[in-house]
Amino acid sequence: MGFLSTLGRPLHWSEIQPHVARIKQEAAEQFVRRFLAHSRESKEQLLFGDECEYMLIEFTEEGNVSLCLDAYEILSRLHDASNHSEHITDWSPEYARYMLEGCPSTPYGSLADVILFEWNMRMRREQIRTHLGRTQHLVSLAVYPRLGRTPHPPCRSPVVLVVPTPASGAAEGSWDGISLHPDQRSMAQRNPASRSYFAPDTMIYPHPRFGALTCNIRLRRGRKVSINVPLFIDVKTDPRQLFGEEDQLPGVCPGCIPMDAQVFGMGCCGLQCTLQCAHLEEARFLYDQLVVLAAPMLALTAASPYFRGLLTDTDCRFDAIAQSEFPTSRYGPATLFISNQGAPFNDIRVPTDPSVLATCHRAGIDENFSRYVANVLARDPLVVYEGAIHMDPATHSSHFQTISSTDWTTVRLKVPSQPGESWRVEFRPMEMQLTDFENAAFVALVVLLSRAILAFHLDFYIPMSLTHRNLQRAQARDAIQTQCCSFRRYTGDFPHQEGGALEPCLERNPLVELTIDEIVNGKGGVFPGLATFVRRYLSSIELNDHVASHIRRYVQFISDKAAGRIPTTAQWLRNAVRRHPTYQQNSVVTPGITADLLQSIVAMEEGRSPELARNLLGPFADTVGTIPPPPGPHPHAGVLTAIS
């Protein structure tokens, strides 16, 4: 979602440029003040929460389906309702008008709260249903199959997108220096923010941030975004028949599906988890370990086997989002380990702002953390409001918020901004799953792994460049079956050890290539497995039988998925398309296939299709569509929802 506070009119990129250097310097000073205020603070209570991004869809009487662009109106109704009653979920806008982000209204406070995850997610759906029409549905789908194909969904809202206008005399930019097909020019002229040929600006949520972000990214690049996702070649696939003259865009790669707007990336749905740490050093260490775990968790949650009505040769949305922003910069893999213990593994050169670096050094911040801050603030501000330009930097932190809120790497450090907050780590690579059970299971695994990492001081460090290579491998089609990731070997037979600290391999070459199954379930004499770490941690703490059983079920589900006994969401969706009776073995996801697929997903999620649920979840399908008994309240301040 990002930082949604507004202070007047959003500025056009030409108006931001003269202020960039000052904004960065003031952002650095604002960070230093926060650092000095909170670097020595310590919080003992574990707090954590999830953020789920959902899509709205709508069926017609004829059985067709489209995205539903009513998020603005639904959020308005939710806000009105929350003013008159207690609520357990906070709802926020996302980049697209068909998206909603839901998270617990207060964070969870103990591992016993893991049993609340699925119930809270189910309550979110029930809450939204009361504001939907008879043919409208909320789905937890990572990618809409035919986004960017006509007919485009209608926008019934009178609220229009705010697009920054150029300062007097400023050039608005070229049309990419090419001769446009007439249909392309007509479409682009109707889309002043994105200039997309394929997706209308009416899909963008009308908060000023999103129009400004779309417009200013394009202007700063000097051209539209260019997204290329490899096409899946089936038995009868002929790219010459799939792509016409209107698809011939600058930067299109042969054999790839072309897309040209942020909505093709930022309009996808992810699953995130935020973890509050006891203190800064704990947060820095946890951040580093989660950077390494991003790739296997991305492969396990893969849920994006199609784009723009065509099957892809990848299973994840990760690269599509990166290409819709600034690859390897704002959205992409983390580029630095930030704990001093991880500094020797930083083998990638990253841009840093020299003045920010000097400001951090003067404040006594260590070199490695200073480099991280200087790297985050090396990025130009993209969304700046007129009223924020001349605010007193000593009393406001909007400039730091502005830049850090467009840092969308796999793992993100959240800086305390007010009393009562501590340093938090946000884990971002996972894709939304189709059911609440799956999403709850993956959030639970991240929370439990974080506790095991800190309890056992698990050291997963590998060279940063290898984490980037792992992420590329994790996006491959059927990565769980076909790909390996570089990982750190662990010595000792951990499952049978009693007491003592775990020690990573300290040999000259401690690295090993492991499959996702081996990373999760272990490989004898090489790596114990993430599931083993979690189970060992659970055996070291006190939990009642009901909670422990609930957690073991989640861990076993993910263990089975890693072993290939349960399909990934991407595999399940791809198989559903290819087995559809009207599929022509030509990679095309037709409107009819899309409608049937989404009808099946809705029926399964509502508990009306147990057979489909069993195909997706195997022996874990019995709770899909059910609502567990309501648990008691948990009285924790909502510190995790401040900046998402």
Disulfide bonds with the S-S distance in Angstrom:
none
